[in-house]
Amino acid sequence: MDDLTRRRHGSRRRSWCCTFTVPPSSPENPHLSRHYRNNNSNCKTKLGPQKADSLSKLKTSNSVPNSPQSSKSGLTVMGRLDPRRILSPGRVSPIDHTDSFEEDHHSWHAIPSAASAVDSLPRSRSQSFRAKIESPDGHWGLDPGRVQGGGGGGYDVRLNLKGKNGGVLVLELNSRVLASNSDVFAGLVAGSLGSKMCRIEVPEVENLGVFRETIELMFEEDIAKTLVKFGVYRAIDILEVSASIMFSRGVLSCLNYLEAVPWTEEEEEKLRSLFTRFKFDDATSRDILARLYSQQSTDTHQNLARRLVSSITTCCDANARNELKSLVKGLLCKSSVYEKEQPDVNKEDFYAVCQSCVNVLVNLFEEASDAIPHERMAKKEMGKPLIERISRQVDNINWLLEILLDRQMAEEFVDLWAHQGDLLKMHERSSPMVRYELSRVSAILFIAMGTRKLHCHSEARSGLHQAWFGPMLLDFGWLQRCRKGLDMKALEEAMGQTLLTLPLKQQYVLFMEWFRCFSKHGTECPNLSKAFQIWWRRSFLRGSETYGIESR
């Protein structure tokens, strides 16, 4: 009896599945490794060559029928197999080796840690891996008779997913469920008719977890409920996989879900990228495209920008005006995150709004000097203090000027501001507590030129200094007391730098005017001592060189 038992055990040699690497040496099974190395080539020959299919880079071949038949399960997770898992003795059960390679029950056993193996994959943004309930026969899956397209039967398709990062995931499926849900897999399964086990290989899978979840949705009666648990980001990934394998029911469910929920900016960009690579023929996809892309022309965007700017400059509520200014400036400035989506604004439209604000400012100063009758004043403005209305218009002009400076379109504003003769005349007659508001506009221009943000020709710089340098000297003390966000140190430095960009003869006139004012009023005037020293060295210490150049 003992001899008979030994002969039976000797005739049935045990080996590891030849689709994986060489099994490790183990104290419990030392003969397995030697037997495999000696018969590795024979084992591959018995399996037969794989048959390639060009459809979606999927491969199918007839191979060892090594999954048990079950009427209760339609999807089995065989787990992620890598060298570390194989090197652990006992984690992967060996299979019986027979010469005929015919169907043998319990060829492969389900790995108890399959759920944790899947969870060890590099996941996408959403943590949505689900562990299936283990059935009595040891497999992980669903009943193919209860799912969409299921018609009973057992596991007759082995889906081998190979990730780009080197991970491997093996799923055992029911062919009827797979073929009834995916046109791609239907063609592959049909090409393997007659074999007991259809083997399909999917190489270079971007995300194994997403692919597995997409396959699992084929076994769901209500896909929409599952997508709600996954979230938008994961649903976009599933939509991409569903479209690649032509899983129509999954595509439609994803589109319906995505169309009905709000998106974050990251999700919107991801969805926009997906729609550039796939085309979906469905009314729901048109609704999504309408949310992604605007049908308005560039001219409409430019008119909209002008209307927004005009409405802000005429807004009466201070809090709402400040909030809207911050919003629109962030949208129109080139430093905005929306720069690549923002069309060019019309410079003429902006300067039209600027001119309108300047005209209002002129009327307000006429009112301050009693040059305008009360009948011509707007009724809605009668109840507000004059100083408040003047300050609001100056804020509007400076806000528009900041946008023009950011878009490098402020050169013409220098000429516009330099030729305000009426404002200059009224500046001389107005109260210091009112007229200093005009110097706030000049201060923005001086700082922009002194910090090299505004580039304009010499005539424009000369005209600006000739018109507004004197008023700036008079209003500097009030600007110090009512800064309203103005950096006075930066203003002093910028005034000196812009003076040095003028011809030396004009510098002489303006520096003498500053010297007289500073000697009388002291700190009520800007301190241009550094710029004065530079002008002095250029004018007198190098006077002989200058005279020689002019004579030639």
Phi, psi and omega in degrees: 000319179294321179296320180296319179296318180296322179294322179294317179293327179289328181285338181252087177284145180254139182221170177268161180298127186282359177278356180244191185279180182295131180293152182284157173290135182225142177299333182279327184230067182290336184281341184295315183294318180294317181296322182293318181294327180283331187241020184296317181294321179295322181295319179295325180294320181292330180290329180089155182289152177277148179257123184276146176230134185275359185280111177058030178060028179264146181239137176233148177200155173278134184216194183294123176286096189233039172229141182286150176280136180213138178266359183254348185232149177235351181217129181233130176266113180277345174101168177272126185247117177225171184302326181293321180290323182289330181287354176268111184298136175091351181283327177244123184282138176288162179248158179284137181259124175231152182289329185275342181055039177272172184300131179224123182295150180060038177296310175241141178254146180294136179283125182300331183264031182296321181296317179291330177295319178293322180293340180282355178292153170297117187271164171277192185298321185266130178277086189231022177290136184241135177267123179287154177287130183285131180276165183300333183274006174093003182259158178253123180171194181235162179283114182296341179281348182254004186251171180295122179083000182281143180226027181084190181094175183248207181274112178230011176227129174248116182257115183255110181259125179245117182279160178294334181273005177099353179287158181227137177225126182247126179241136173255127191230169173264128187296325181294317178295315182295314183289327182285344182254333184234124178292327179294310180290333177297318178294323180289321178293320179296330179285351181246025179296142181101340179265148182285334180224121177267123181251127181235131180244129177246106182273159172053051177284130183294315182219108183296323181297318179293319179297318179297316180296325177295318177295321180297329179296337176296337182262009180259138176281322180240094182291328184301320180296322179291322180294326177299322178290325182289317185098172187292313185299316180289325179297326178294319176297318180293324177298320179295316179293319180298320179292325182289329180258007177059048175269086191298317182295322177292321179298312182296319180295319179295317180296317179297320180292314182293327181289335188266355185239155175285158181240151166277170180296323178295318178293324179295317178295322179294319179290323178296319177296322180294320182287344173281342182255341180230149177242125182246123180265085181200151180297326179295322178294327177294324176295322178292319178297326178294332176279335183273324187234136178269142179267002182282152181276171178296323180299322178295321178297319180294319177295323178296319178298320179294318180295321179296315181295318180296319181292329179289318181291340178257005180289136183266333181280122186294315182295314179295321180296316180295321179295317181290327177297315179297320181294308184290323177298319177296332180278327186268337183289148181291337178282000182288156176290346181264015186302316185290341178261354188265121177288163178295137178276155180277118182296323180297323178296318180294318181290333174294320177291321177299315180297323177297317179294321178296319178298320176297321180296321177299315179298323180292322178287330173295321176295322180293329179265011180059029178270356181236130181290154182293338180295331182275353182281143179292138184295322183291343180263352186296325186279351184260145180299148181296320181299320179295319180292322177294316180297323180294319179292324176295320176299319178297316181295315179295325178295315177296322180295323178296321177294317179296321178295320180296324179266009177056048179231022187263004183298319182289337179292332177298314177295319180300316183283330181289339184255029177267074182295322181295318179295323179296320179294317180288336176297323181291329185265349186274165178288146179302328181287351177250317188290336181297341178299325179294325179290343175294324177291316179298324180297320178298320180291318179297316180295320180295320179287321181291333178262012174067023176271341181237121181245117179221164186286168187296322181297322179293319178295318179296318179295322179295316180291321180296326183274317194242003178289318178297309176302327178295322178297322181287326186265359187298323179297319177291326176295327177292323182280329180236074188289319181053047178087004182275134178272106185289323177297317178295325179294316179299314180297318182291323178298317178295320180293319180290327176299322182287351176272355181272165173301149185300326179295318178289326176299320180301314182296314185288322179292326176293321177296319178295320183298317179295317181293320182291326179291335180270318190251350176063237185290353174286353176245158177291146180268104181251033185297318182297314179294325179296319179297318179297316178298320180298315180296318181293327186274325190242318181290337177245028185295324181295321179292321179295319180295322180295320179294318181292325180292323179287000000 
